[in-house]
Amino acid sequence: MYDTYKTLAKPSEGLFKDKGSKFLSFAFPVDSEDEIRFSELNRIEEGLKKIEGLKISYIN
């Protein structure tokens, strides 16, 4: 038996609001952790100067 996985075809963003707080999500198709750390993540951080907390997840 083989495992199958779905992958992202293109970048995606999401927004969730709850009790005056905003939670933003970003998903990008990448081939390595370095690819996200040095390209997309920098772009996100530049656009969100007032961010109070940043949580990063990487699924390989």
C-alpha positions in Angstrom: 0.0 0.0 0.0 1.3 3.5 -0.9 0.7 6.7 1.0 -0.7 9.6 -1.0 -0.6 13.3 -0.1 -2.2 16.4 -1.5 0.1 19.4 -1.9 -0.5 23.1 -2.5 -0.7 24.2 -6.1 -0.3 27.9 -5.3 0.0 30.2 -2.2 -3.0 30.8 0.0 -3.9 33.2 2.8 -6.6 33.2 5.4 -8.1 35.5 8.1 -10.0 34.5 11.3 -11.4 37.1 13.7 -12.4 36.4 17.3 -13.1 38.8 20.1 -11.2 41.7 18.6 -8.2 39.7 17.6 -7.1 38.8 14.1 -5.4 35.6 13.1 -3.7 35.5 9.7 -2.6 32.3 8.0 -0.3 31.9 5.0 0.5 28.7 3.1 3.1 28.3 0.4 4.2 25.4 -1.8 7.9 24.9 -1.1 10.5 22.2 -1.5 12.6 23.0 1.6 12.5 24.8 4.9 15.2 27.2 3.7 13.0 28.2 0.7 10.3 29.5 3.0 12.6 31.0 5.6 14.6 33.1 3.1 11.9 34.2 0.7 8.2 34.1 1.6 8.7 34.6 5.3 10.7 37.8 4.9 8.0 39.2 2.6 5.3 38.4 5.2 7.2 39.9 8.1 7.9 43.1 6.1 4.2 43.5 5.4 3.1 43.0 9.0 5.2 45.5 11.0 2.7 45.6 13.9 2.5 41.9 14.5 2.6 40.9 18.1 3.3 37.2 17.7 4.5 35.0 14.8 4.1 31.3 14.8 5.8 29.3 12.1 5.0 25.7 11.0 6.8 23.7 8.4 5.5 20.3 7.2 7.8 18.1 5.3 
